[in-house]
Structure formats: C-alpha cells, structure tokens
Amino acid sequence: MEQYISKSALALEIENLENTYKKCQTRNSYEEGLKNGRLIGYKDVLHKINTFEEKEIDLEKEIDRYYNIEAPKEFEDVLYEDIEKFAKHFFELGILKQTMKDD
C-alpha cells in the first residue's frame, strides 16, 4: 500500500533544498542561469504544494456510524474489522486518485 508524506514535511524538505542551493557559488553566467532556474522551480513546487487542501476526516467515527446505523441487514454477519479494512483501503485509494487527478 502506498505511504503518504505530510504536506508540511514535503514543503520543509523542498525549502531545505532551496536554501542549500541558494548558497551555491557560480562561476559563470551559465551556472547562474541554472541556479536561478532551480530556485524558480523550488518556488513553483512550493506554491503548488500549498494549494493542496488537507481534509480532516475521522475515519473511525464514520466507520462506526455506518456499521451501527446505516449498514444494511445483509452486513449483519460481516465482522467490524472486515468493514474497517475495506473502508480504509478505499479511503486511501480515493486520496491517491484525487491527488493524481489534481496534478
């Protein structure tokens, strides 16, 4: 299963790269252009990351609500743990697909 990195951790890592690259010395205009291009790229990526919306969802609460209130009678014999695994899988899959669609 895919693992996710937090938005703030990713932004921090890119900011660290940007700060490190800012300190690099250049020997000619070509290298200066490369450096400036990279710094612009870092800023663009940080801007894109900051546009991502983070949603807080209490998945456990939603699973409990569904299992105890909304689950149809056909699910009476299904274990709570099975519904929980199923819900988490499709929740994470939805996040992954949404992230890919936004790119």
PAPAFI-632283 format. One record per residue: residue number from 1; residue in three letters; x, y, z of N, C-alpha, C, O in turn. Coordinates in nm, 3 decimals. Example, Ala and Ser with C-alpha at 12.3 -4.5 7.8 and 13.67 -1.06 7.14 Angstrom:
REM residues 2
<seq = 1, type = ALA, nxx = 1.319, nyy = -0.569, nzz = 0.780, caxx = 1.230, cayy = -0.450, cazz = 0.780, cxx = 1.320, cyy = -0.330, czz = 0.780, oxx = 1.424, oyy = -0.332, ozz = 0.846>
<seq = 2, type = SER, nxx = 1.285, nyy = -0.225, nzz = 0.708, caxx = 1.367, cayy = -0.106, cazz = 0.714, cxx = 1.290, cyy = 0.003, czz = 0.787, oxx = 1.341, oyy = 0.114, ozz = 0.804>
//
This chain:
REM residues 103
<seq = 1, type = MET, nxx = 0.083, nyy = -0.118, nzz = 0.000, caxx = 0.000, cayy = 0.000, cazz = 0.000, cxx = 0.088, cyy = 0.124, czz = 0.000, oxx = 0.194, oyy = 0.128, ozz = 0.064>
<seq = 2, type = GLU, nxx = 0.044, nyy = 0.224, nzz = -0.071, caxx = 0.118, cayy = 0.349, cazz = -0.080, cxx = 0.127, cyy = 0.414, czz = 0.057, oxx = 0.033, oyy = 0.409, ozz = 0.137>
<seq = 3, type = GLN, nxx = 0.240, nyy = 0.476, nzz = 0.083, caxx = 0.257, cayy = 0.553, cazz = 0.205, cxx = 0.251, cyy = 0.701, czz = 0.168, oxx = 0.294, oyy = 0.740, ozz = 0.059>
<seq = 4, type = TYR, nxx = 0.201, nyy = 0.781, nzz = 0.255, caxx = 0.185, cayy = 0.923, cazz = 0.229, cxx = 0.281, cyy = 1.002, czz = 0.317, oxx = 0.313, oyy = 0.962, ozz = 0.429>
<seq = 5, type = ILE, nxx = 0.326, nyy = 1.114, nzz = 0.264, caxx = 0.412, cayy = 1.204, cazz = 0.339, cxx = 0.330, cyy = 1.329, czz = 0.368, oxx = 0.248, oyy = 1.371, ozz = 0.286>
<seq = 6, type = SER, nxx = 0.351, nyy = 1.387, nzz = 0.483, caxx = 0.271, cayy = 1.505, cazz = 0.517, cxx = 0.312, cyy = 1.622, czz = 0.429, oxx = 0.426, oyy = 1.635, ozz = 0.386>
<seq = 7, type = LYS, nxx = 0.215, nyy = 1.706, nzz = 0.405, caxx = 0.236, cayy = 1.826, cazz = 0.325, cxx = 0.346, cyy = 1.913, czz = 0.385, oxx = 0.432, oyy = 1.964, ozz = 0.312>
<seq = 8, type = SER, nxx = 0.345, nyy = 1.930, nzz = 0.516, caxx = 0.443, cayy = 2.016, cazz = 0.581, cxx = 0.584, cyy = 1.956, czz = 0.573, oxx = 0.682, oyy = 2.030, ozz = 0.558>
<seq = 9, type = ALA, nxx = 0.595, nyy = 1.823, nzz = 0.584, caxx = 0.727, cayy = 1.759, cazz = 0.574, cxx = 0.784, cyy = 1.774, czz = 0.434, oxx = 0.903, oyy = 1.799, ozz = 0.417>
<seq = 10, type = LEU, nxx = 0.700, nyy = 1.758, nzz = 0.333, caxx = 0.744, cayy = 1.774, cazz = 0.195, cxx = 0.787, cyy = 1.917, czz = 0.168, oxx = 0.892, oyy = 1.940, ozz = 0.107>
<seq = 11, type = ALA, nxx = 0.709, nyy = 2.013, nzz = 0.213, caxx = 0.742, cayy = 2.154, cazz = 0.193, cxx = 0.874, cyy = 2.188, czz = 0.263, oxx = 0.956, oyy = 2.262, ozz = 0.209>
<seq = 12, type = LEU, nxx = 0.893, nyy = 2.137, nzz = 0.383, caxx = 1.016, cayy = 2.162, cazz = 0.457, cxx = 1.138, cyy = 2.108, czz = 0.383, oxx = 1.241, oyy = 2.174, ozz = 0.375>
<seq = 13, type = GLU, nxx = 1.126, nyy = 1.988, nzz = 0.328, caxx = 1.237, cayy = 1.928, cazz = 0.254, cxx = 1.272, cyy = 2.012, czz = 0.130, oxx = 1.390, oyy = 2.031, ozz = 0.099>
<seq = 14, type = ILE, nxx = 1.172, nyy = 2.060, nzz = 0.060, caxx = 1.196, cayy = 2.144, cazz = -0.058, cxx = 1.257, cyy = 2.278, czz = -0.016, oxx = 1.346, oyy = 2.328, ozz = -0.084>
<seq = 15, type = GLU, nxx = 1.211, nyy = 2.334, nzz = 0.093, caxx = 1.269, cayy = 2.459, cazz = 0.144, cxx = 1.416, cyy = 2.439, czz = 0.182, oxx = 1.499, oyy = 2.527, ozz = 0.159>
<seq = 16, type = ASN, nxx = 1.448, nyy = 2.323, nzz = 0.240, caxx = 1.588, cayy = 2.293, cazz = 0.273, cxx = 1.673, cyy = 2.284, czz = 0.147, oxx = 1.785, oyy = 2.335, ozz = 0.144>
<seq = 17, type = LEU, nxx = 1.622, nyy = 2.220, nzz = 0.043, caxx = 1.694, cayy = 2.214, cazz = -0.084, cxx = 1.715, cyy = 2.354, czz = -0.142, oxx = 1.823, oyy = 2.388, ozz = -0.190>
<seq = 18, type = GLU, nxx = 1.610, nyy = 2.434, nzz = -0.136, caxx = 1.617, cayy = 2.570, cazz = -0.187, cxx = 1.724, cyy = 2.650, czz = -0.112, oxx = 1.805, oyy = 2.719, ozz = -0.174>
<seq = 19, type = ASN, nxx = 1.723, nyy = 2.643, nzz = 0.020, caxx = 1.821, cayy = 2.717, cazz = 0.100, cxx = 1.963, cyy = 2.671, czz = 0.074, oxx = 2.056, oyy = 2.751, ozz = 0.069>
<seq = 20, type = THR, nxx = 1.980, nyy = 2.540, nzz = 0.057, caxx = 2.113, cayy = 2.487, cazz = 0.027, cxx = 2.160, cyy = 2.536, czz = -0.110, oxx = 2.275, oyy = 2.576, ozz = -0.126>
<seq = 21, type = TYR, nxx = 2.071, nyy = 2.533, nzz = -0.206, caxx = 2.108, cayy = 2.573, cazz = -0.341, cxx = 2.137, cyy = 2.723, czz = -0.350, oxx = 2.221, oyy = 2.765, ozz = -0.430>
<seq = 22, type = LYS, nxx = 2.069, nyy = 2.803, nzz = -0.269, caxx = 2.093, cayy = 2.947, cazz = -0.268, cxx = 2.238, cyy = 2.978, czz = -0.231, oxx = 2.294, oyy = 3.078, ozz = -0.276>
<seq = 23, type = LYS, nxx = 2.298, nyy = 2.894, nzz = -0.149, caxx = 2.435, cayy = 2.918, cazz = -0.101, cxx = 2.541, cyy = 2.875, czz = -0.202, oxx = 2.659, oyy = 2.908, ozz = -0.186>
<seq = 24, type = CYS, nxx = 2.502, nyy = 2.802, nzz = -0.305, caxx = 2.599, cayy = 2.753, cazz = -0.405, cxx = 2.663, cyy = 2.870, czz = -0.480, oxx = 2.595, oyy = 2.964, ozz = -0.521>
<seq = 25, type = GLN, nxx = 2.791, nyy = 2.859, nzz = -0.498, caxx = 2.865, cayy = 2.960, cazz = -0.575, cxx = 2.860, cyy = 2.923, czz = -0.723, oxx = 2.868, oyy = 2.806, ozz = -0.760>
<seq = 26, type = THR, nxx = 2.848, nyy = 3.024, nzz = -0.807, caxx = 2.851, cayy = 3.001, cazz = -0.952, cxx = 2.976, cyy = 3.064, czz = -1.010, oxx = 3.026, oyy = 3.165, ozz = -0.960>
<seq = 27, type = ARG, nxx = 3.025, nyy = 3.002, nzz = -1.118, caxx = 3.149, cayy = 3.051, cazz = -1.179, cxx = 3.126, cyy = 3.132, czz = -1.306, oxx = 3.214, oyy = 3.206, ozz = -1.350>
<seq = 28, type = ASN, nxx = 3.006, nyy = 3.119, nzz = -1.364, caxx = 2.981, cayy = 3.193, cazz = -1.487, cxx = 2.830, cyy = 3.215, czz = -1.503, oxx = 2.750, oyy = 3.170, ozz = -1.420>
<seq = 29, type = SER, nxx = 2.792, nyy = 3.284, nzz = -1.609, caxx = 2.652, cayy = 3.319, cazz = -1.628, cxx = 2.566, cyy = 3.195, czz = -1.656, oxx = 2.448, oyy = 3.193, ozz = -1.620>
<seq = 30, type = TYR, nxx = 2.624, nyy = 3.093, nzz = -1.719, caxx = 2.551, cayy = 2.970, cazz = -1.744, cxx = 2.511, cyy = 2.904, czz = -1.611, oxx = 2.394, oyy = 2.868, ozz = -1.592>
<seq = 31, type = GLU, nxx = 2.606, nyy = 2.889, nzz = -1.521, caxx = 2.576, cayy = 2.830, cazz = -1.391, cxx = 2.479, cyy = 2.917, czz = -1.312, oxx = 2.393, oyy = 2.865, ozz = -1.240>
<seq = 32, type = GLU, nxx = 2.491, nyy = 3.047, nzz = -1.326, caxx = 2.399, cayy = 3.139, cazz = -1.258, cxx = 2.256, cyy = 3.118, czz = -1.311, oxx = 2.160, oyy = 3.120, ozz = -1.234>
<seq = 33, type = GLY, nxx = 2.244, nyy = 3.098, nzz = -1.441, caxx = 2.113, cayy = 3.072, cazz = -1.500, cxx = 2.053, cyy = 2.941, czz = -1.451, oxx = 1.934, oyy = 2.932, ozz = -1.421>
<seq = 34, type = LEU, nxx = 2.138, nyy = 2.838, nzz = -1.442, caxx = 2.092, cayy = 2.709, cazz = -1.389, cxx = 2.043, cyy = 2.724, czz = -1.245, oxx = 1.938, oyy = 2.671, ozz = -1.207>
<seq = 35, type = LYS, nxx = 2.122, nyy = 2.796, nzz = -1.166, caxx = 2.086, cayy = 2.817, cazz = -1.025, cxx = 1.952, cyy = 2.890, czz = -1.015, oxx = 1.865, oyy = 2.850, ozz = -0.938>
<seq = 36, type = ASN, nxx = 1.937, nyy = 2.997, nzz = -1.093, caxx = 1.813, cayy = 3.073, cazz = -1.090, cxx = 1.694, cyy = 2.989, czz = -1.136, oxx = 1.584, oyy = 3.000, ozz = -1.081>
<seq = 37, type = GLY, nxx = 1.716, nyy = 2.905, nzz = -1.236, caxx = 1.609, cayy = 2.817, cazz = -1.284, cxx = 1.565, cyy = 2.719, czz = -1.176, oxx = 1.446, oyy = 2.695, ozz = -1.157>
<seq = 38, type = ARG, nxx = 1.662, nyy = 2.663, nzz = -1.106, caxx = 1.628, cayy = 2.571, cazz = -0.997, cxx = 1.551, cyy = 2.643, czz = -0.887, oxx = 1.451, oyy = 2.592, ozz = -0.836>
<seq = 39, type = LEU, nxx = 1.597, nyy = 2.761, nzz = -0.850, caxx = 1.529, cayy = 2.835, cazz = -0.743, cxx = 1.386, cyy = 2.870, czz = -0.783, oxx = 1.296, oyy = 2.867, ozz = -0.699>
<seq = 40, type = ILE, nxx = 1.365, nyy = 2.903, nzz = -0.909, caxx = 1.228, cayy = 2.929, cazz = -0.957, cxx = 1.146, cyy = 2.801, czz = -0.948, oxx = 1.029, oyy = 2.804, ozz = -0.909>
<seq = 41, type = GLY, nxx = 1.206, nyy = 2.688, nzz = -0.985, caxx = 1.137, cayy = 2.559, cazz = -0.976, cxx = 1.096, cyy = 2.525, czz = -0.834, oxx = 0.984, oyy = 2.479, ozz = -0.811>
<seq = 42, type = TYR, nxx = 1.187, nyy = 2.549, nzz = -0.739, caxx = 1.154, cayy = 2.523, cazz = -0.598, cxx = 1.035, cyy = 2.608, czz = -0.555, oxx = 0.944, oyy = 2.559, ozz = -0.488>
<seq = 43, type = LYS, nxx = 1.036, nyy = 2.735, nzz = -0.594, caxx = 0.925, cayy = 2.824, cazz = -0.557, cxx = 0.794, cyy = 2.777, czz = -0.620, oxx = 0.689, oyy = 2.779, ozz = -0.555>
<seq = 44, type = ASP, nxx = 0.800, nyy = 2.734, nzz = -0.746, caxx = 0.679, cayy = 2.685, cazz = -0.814, cxx = 0.623, cyy = 2.560, czz = -0.745, oxx = 0.502, oyy = 2.549, ozz = -0.727>
<seq = 45, type = VAL, nxx = 0.711, nyy = 2.468, nzz = -0.708, caxx = 0.667, cayy = 2.345, cazz = -0.642, cxx = 0.608, cyy = 2.377, czz = -0.505, oxx = 0.504, oyy = 2.322, ozz = -0.468>
<seq = 46, type = LEU, nxx = 0.672, nyy = 2.465, nzz = -0.431, caxx = 0.618, cayy = 2.503, cazz = -0.300, cxx = 0.481, cyy = 2.567, czz = -0.314, oxx = 0.391, oyy = 2.542, ozz = -0.233>
<seq = 47, type = HIS, nxx = 0.466, nyy = 2.651, nzz = -0.416, caxx = 0.335, cayy = 2.714, cazz = -0.440, cxx = 0.229, cyy = 2.607, czz = -0.467, oxx = 0.119, oyy = 2.613, ozz = -0.412>
<seq = 48, type = LYS, nxx = 0.262, nyy = 2.509, nzz = -0.552, caxx = 0.167, cayy = 2.402, cazz = -0.585, cxx = 0.131, cyy = 2.322, czz = -0.460, oxx = 0.014, oyy = 2.292, ozz = -0.437>
<seq = 49, type = ILE, nxx = 0.230, nyy = 2.287, nzz = -0.380, caxx = 0.205, cayy = 2.211, cazz = -0.257, cxx = 0.112, cyy = 2.288, czz = -0.165, oxx = 0.023, oyy = 2.230, ozz = -0.103>
<seq = 50, type = ASN, nxx = 0.131, nyy = 2.418, nzz = -0.156, caxx = 0.049, cayy = 2.500, cazz = -0.067, cxx = -0.094, cyy = 2.516, czz = -0.115, oxx = -0.180, oyy = 2.563, ozz = -0.040>
<seq = 51, type = THR, nxx = -0.122, nyy = 2.477, nzz = -0.241, caxx = -0.260, cayy = 2.483, cazz = -0.289, cxx = -0.336, cyy = 2.355, czz = -0.258, oxx = -0.458, oyy = 2.352, ozz = -0.272>
<seq = 52, type = PHE, nxx = -0.266, nyy = 2.248, nzz = -0.217, caxx = -0.333, cayy = 2.124, cazz = -0.182, cxx = -0.417, cyy = 2.145, czz = -0.058, oxx = -0.372, oyy = 2.205, ozz = 0.040>
<seq = 53, type = GLU, nxx = -0.538, nyy = 2.095, nzz = -0.062, caxx = -0.627, cayy = 2.108, cazz = 0.052, cxx = -0.615, cyy = 1.983, czz = 0.138, oxx = -0.627, oyy = 1.871, ozz = 0.088>
<seq = 54, type = GLU, nxx = -0.592, nyy = 2.002, nzz = 0.266, caxx = -0.587, cayy = 1.890, cazz = 0.358, cxx = -0.721, cyy = 1.882, czz = 0.430, oxx = -0.767, oyy = 1.979, ozz = 0.491>
<seq = 55, type = LYS, nxx = -0.782, nyy = 1.766, nzz = 0.421, caxx = -0.911, cayy = 1.747, cazz = 0.485, cxx = -0.894, cyy = 1.655, czz = 0.604, oxx = -0.829, oyy = 1.551, ozz = 0.595>
<seq = 56, type = GLU, nxx = -0.953, nyy = 1.695, nzz = 0.713, caxx = -0.950, cayy = 1.612, cazz = 0.833, cxx = -1.079, cyy = 1.530, czz = 0.837, oxx = -1.189, oyy = 1.586, ozz = 0.841>
<seq = 57, type = ILE, nxx = -1.064, nyy = 1.401, nzz = 0.835, caxx = -1.179, cayy = 1.311, cazz = 0.841, cxx = -1.153, cyy = 1.210, czz = 0.950, oxx = -1.046, oyy = 1.149, ozz = 0.957>
<seq = 58, type = ASP, nxx = -1.251, nyy = 1.192, nzz = 1.036, caxx = -1.242, cayy = 1.091, cazz = 1.141, cxx = -1.296, cyy = 0.961, czz = 1.084, oxx = -1.415, oyy = 0.932, ozz = 1.095>
<seq = 59, type = LEU, nxx = -1.208, nyy = 0.884, nzz = 1.022, caxx = -1.249, cayy = 0.763, cazz = 0.953, cxx = -1.311, cyy = 0.662, czz = 1.050, oxx = -1.410, oyy = 0.597, ozz = 1.017>
<seq = 60, type = GLU, nxx = -1.253, nyy = 0.649, nzz = 1.168, caxx = -1.308, cayy = 0.555, cazz = 1.266, cxx = -1.452, cyy = 0.592, czz = 1.303, oxx = -1.537, oyy = 0.504, ozz = 1.315>
<seq = 61, type = LYS, nxx = -1.479, nyy = 0.719, nzz = 1.319, caxx = -1.614, cayy = 0.764, cazz = 1.354, cxx = -1.711, cyy = 0.733, czz = 1.240, oxx = -1.824, oyy = 0.691, ozz = 1.263>
<seq = 62, type = GLU, nxx = -1.665, nyy = 0.756, nzz = 1.116, caxx = -1.750, cayy = 0.728, cazz = 1.001, cxx = -1.778, cyy = 0.579, czz = 0.985, oxx = -1.888, oyy = 0.539, ozz = 0.949>
<seq = 63, type = ILE, nxx = -1.677, nyy = 0.496, nzz = 1.013, caxx = -1.697, cayy = 0.351, cazz = 1.006, cxx = -1.796, cyy = 0.306, czz = 1.112, oxx = -1.887, oyy = 0.228, ozz = 1.085>
<seq = 64, type = ASP, nxx = -1.778, nyy = 0.357, nzz = 1.234, caxx = -1.871, cayy = 0.324, cazz = 1.343, cxx = -2.014, cyy = 0.365, czz = 1.307, oxx = -2.109, oyy = 0.289, ozz = 1.327>
<seq = 65, type = ARG, nxx = -2.029, nyy = 0.485, nzz = 1.256, caxx = -2.162, cayy = 0.536, cazz = 1.219, cxx = -2.225, cyy = 0.445, czz = 1.114, oxx = -2.342, oyy = 0.407, ozz = 1.126>
<seq = 66, type = TYR, nxx = -2.149, nyy = 0.410, nzz = 1.013, caxx = -2.204, cayy = 0.326, cazz = 0.908, cxx = -2.239, cyy = 0.187, czz = 0.962, oxx = -2.348, oyy = 0.136, ozz = 0.937>
<seq = 67, type = TYR, nxx = -2.147, nyy = 0.128, nzz = 1.035, caxx = -2.167, cayy = -0.008, cazz = 1.085, cxx = -2.285, cyy = -0.017, czz = 1.181, oxx = -2.362, oyy = -0.113, ozz = 1.176>
<seq = 68, type = ASN, nxx = -2.299, nyy = 0.081, nzz = 1.267, caxx = -2.402, cayy = 0.076, cazz = 1.371, cxx = -2.536, cyy = 0.136, czz = 1.329, oxx = -2.639, oyy = 0.105, ozz = 1.389>
<seq = 69, type = ILE, nxx = -2.536, nyy = 0.222, nzz = 1.229, caxx = -2.660, cayy = 0.292, cazz = 1.194, cxx = -2.708, cyy = 0.261, czz = 1.053, oxx = -2.824, oyy = 0.228, ozz = 1.032>
<seq = 70, type = GLU, nxx = -2.617, nyy = 0.272, nzz = 0.956, caxx = -2.660, cayy = 0.267, cazz = 0.818, cxx = -2.640, cyy = 0.133, czz = 0.747, oxx = -2.698, oyy = 0.110, ozz = 0.641>
<seq = 71, type = ALA, nxx = -2.560, nyy = 0.045, nzz = 0.804, caxx = -2.532, cayy = -0.082, cazz = 0.736, cxx = -2.660, cyy = -0.161, czz = 0.714, oxx = -2.739, oyy = -0.179, ozz = 0.807>
<seq = 72, type = PRO, nxx = -2.679, nyy = -0.207, nzz = 0.591, caxx = -2.799, cayy = -0.286, cazz = 0.564, cxx = -2.795, cyy = -0.420, czz = 0.637, oxx = -2.689, oyy = -0.464, ozz = 0.683>
<seq = 73, type = LYS, nxx = -2.907, nyy = -0.482, nzz = 0.647, caxx = -2.920, cayy = -0.611, cazz = 0.718, cxx = -2.829, cyy = -0.718, czz = 0.657, oxx = -2.788, oyy = -0.810, ozz = 0.728>
<seq = 74, type = GLU, nxx = -2.795, nyy = -0.707, nzz = 0.528, caxx = -2.709, cayy = -0.807, cazz = 0.465, cxx = -2.570, cyy = -0.810, czz = 0.529, oxx = -2.500, oyy = -0.911, ozz = 0.517>
<seq = 75, type = PHE, nxx = -2.530, nyy = -0.702, nzz = 0.595, caxx = -2.398, cayy = -0.694, cazz = 0.655, cxx = -2.395, cyy = -0.736, czz = 0.801, oxx = -2.292, oyy = -0.723, ozz = 0.867>
<seq = 76, type = GLU, nxx = -2.505, nyy = -0.787, nzz = 0.853, caxx = -2.511, cayy = -0.825, cazz = 0.994, cxx = -2.403, cyy = -0.927, czz = 1.032, oxx = -2.350, oyy = -0.923, ozz = 1.143>
<seq = 77, type = ASP, nxx = -2.372, nyy = -1.018, nzz = 0.940, caxx = -2.275, cayy = -1.124, cazz = 0.969, cxx = -2.131, cyy = -1.084, czz = 0.936, oxx = -2.039, oyy = -1.163, ozz = 0.957>
<seq = 78, type = VAL, nxx = -2.111, nyy = -0.965, nzz = 0.884, caxx = -1.977, cayy = -0.920, cazz = 0.848, cxx = -1.909, cyy = -0.862, czz = 0.973, oxx = -1.969, oyy = -0.783, ozz = 1.046>
<seq = 79, type = LEU, nxx = -1.787, nyy = -0.901, nzz = 0.994, caxx = -1.713, cayy = -0.852, cazz = 1.110, cxx = -1.681, cyy = -0.703, czz = 1.095, oxx = -1.654, oyy = -0.655, ozz = 0.985>
<seq = 80, type = TYR, nxx = -1.684, nyy = -0.633, nzz = 1.206, caxx = -1.649, cayy = -0.491, cazz = 1.207, cxx = -1.510, cyy = -0.470, czz = 1.148, oxx = -1.489, oyy = -0.377, ozz = 1.070>
<seq = 81, type = GLU, nxx = -1.414, nyy = -0.556, nzz = 1.184, caxx = -1.275, cayy = -0.543, cazz = 1.137, cxx = -1.268, cyy = -0.553, czz = 0.985, oxx = -1.186, oyy = -0.485, ozz = 0.923>
<seq = 82, type = ASP, nxx = -1.351, nyy = -0.637, nzz = 0.926, caxx = -1.352, cayy = -0.650, cazz = 0.780, cxx = -1.404, cyy = -0.523, czz = 0.713, oxx = -1.349, oyy = -0.478, ozz = 0.613>
<seq = 83, type = ILE, nxx = -1.509, nyy = -0.467, nzz = 0.770, caxx = -1.562, cayy = -0.341, cazz = 0.716, cxx = -1.458, cyy = -0.230, czz = 0.733, oxx = -1.441, oyy = -0.147, ozz = 0.644>
<seq = 84, type = GLU, nxx = -1.390, nyy = -0.230, nzz = 0.847, caxx = -1.288, cayy = -0.129, cazz = 0.873, cxx = -1.175, cyy = -0.138, czz = 0.770, oxx = -1.134, oyy = -0.036, ozz = 0.714>
<seq = 85, type = LYS, nxx = -1.124, nyy = -0.258, nzz = 0.744, caxx = -1.017, cayy = -0.277, cazz = 0.644, cxx = -1.064, cyy = -0.232, czz = 0.506, oxx = -0.992, oyy = -0.164, ozz = 0.434>
<seq = 86, type = PHE, nxx = -1.184, nyy = -0.271, nzz = 0.471, caxx = -1.242, cayy = -0.237, cazz = 0.342, cxx = -1.254, cyy = -0.085, czz = 0.326, oxx = -1.216, oyy = -0.029, ozz = 0.223>
<seq = 87, type = ALA, nxx = -1.306, nyy = -0.019, nzz = 0.429, caxx = -1.324, cayy = 0.127, cazz = 0.425, cxx = -1.190, cyy = 0.198, czz = 0.414, oxx = -1.175, oyy = 0.291, ozz = 0.335>
<seq = 88, type = LYS, nxx = -1.091, nyy = 0.155, nzz = 0.493, caxx = -0.960, cayy = 0.220, cazz = 0.490, cxx = -0.895, cyy = 0.204, czz = 0.353, oxx = -0.834, oyy = 0.298, ozz = 0.302>
<seq = 89, type = HIS, nxx = -0.907, nyy = 0.086, nzz = 0.295, caxx = -0.847, cayy = 0.063, cazz = 0.163, cxx = -0.903, cyy = 0.161, czz = 0.060, oxx = -0.827, oyy = 0.227, ozz = -0.011>
<seq = 90, type = PHE, nxx = -1.035, nyy = 0.171, nzz = 0.052, caxx = -1.095, cayy = 0.256, cazz = -0.049, cxx = -1.082, cyy = 0.405, czz = -0.016, oxx = -1.080, oyy = 0.489, ozz = -0.106>
<seq = 91, type = PHE, nxx = -1.072, nyy = 0.438, nzz = 0.111, caxx = -1.045, cayy = 0.577, cazz = 0.150, cxx = -0.908, cyy = 0.619, czz = 0.100, oxx = -0.894, oyy = 0.725, ozz = 0.040>
<seq = 92, type = GLU, nxx = -0.806, nyy = 0.536, nzz = 0.125, caxx = -0.670, cayy = 0.568, cazz = 0.080, cxx = -0.660, cyy = 0.566, czz = -0.072, oxx = -0.589, oyy = 0.649, ozz = -0.130>
<seq = 93, type = LEU, nxx = -0.730, nyy = 0.475, nzz = -0.136, caxx = -0.731, cayy = 0.471, cazz = -0.282, cxx = -0.792, cyy = 0.599, czz = -0.338, oxx = -0.743, oyy = 0.652, ozz = -0.438>
<seq = 94, type = GLY, nxx = -0.897, nyy = 0.646, nzz = -0.275, caxx = -0.961, cayy = 0.771, cazz = -0.319, cxx = -0.870, cyy = 0.891, czz = -0.304, oxx = -0.867, oyy = 0.978, ozz = -0.390>
<seq = 95, type = ILE, nxx = -0.794, nyy = 0.895, nzz = -0.195, caxx = -0.699, cayy = 1.005, cazz = -0.175, cxx = -0.592, cyy = 1.000, czz = -0.283, oxx = -0.557, oyy = 1.103, ozz = -0.340>
<seq = 96, type = LEU, nxx = -0.541, nyy = 0.881, nzz = -0.311, caxx = -0.438, cayy = 0.866, cazz = -0.412, cxx = -0.488, cyy = 0.908, czz = -0.550, oxx = -0.419, oyy = 0.981, ozz = -0.621>
<seq = 97, type = LYS, nxx = -0.608, nyy = 0.864, nzz = -0.587, caxx = -0.663, cayy = 0.900, cazz = -0.718, cxx = -0.691, cyy = 1.050, czz = -0.727, oxx = -0.669, oyy = 1.110, ozz = -0.832>
<seq = 98, type = GLN, nxx = -0.739, nyy = 1.110, nzz = -0.618, caxx = -0.765, cayy = 1.254, cazz = -0.617, cxx = -0.636, cyy = 1.331, czz = -0.634, oxx = -0.632, oyy = 1.430, ozz = -0.708>
<seq = 99, type = THR, nxx = -0.529, nyy = 1.287, nzz = -0.567, caxx = -0.401, cayy = 1.352, cazz = -0.578, cxx = -0.349, cyy = 1.344, czz = -0.721, oxx = -0.297, oyy = 1.442, ozz = -0.773>
<seq = 100, type = MET, nxx = -0.363, nyy = 1.230, nzz = -0.783, caxx = -0.317, cayy = 1.212, cazz = -0.921, cxx = -0.399, cyy = 1.296, czz = -1.016, oxx = -0.344, oyy = 1.351, ozz = -1.112>
<seq = 101, type = LYS, nxx = -0.529, nyy = 1.309, nzz = -0.993, caxx = -0.617, cayy = 1.388, cazz = -1.078, cxx = -0.583, cyy = 1.536, czz = -1.070, oxx = -0.590, oyy = 1.608, ozz = -1.170>
<seq = 102, type = ASP, nxx = -0.547, nyy = 1.583, nzz = -0.950, caxx = -0.516, cayy = 1.725, cazz = -0.930, cxx = -0.388, cyy = 1.766, czz = -1.001, oxx = -0.370, oyy = 1.884, ozz = -1.032>
<seq = 103, type = ASP, nxx = -0.299, nyy = 1.672, nzz = -1.028, caxx = -0.173, cayy = 1.703, cazz = -1.096, cxx = -0.204, cyy = 1.728, czz = -1.239, oxx = -0.113, oyy = 1.757, ozz = -1.318>
//
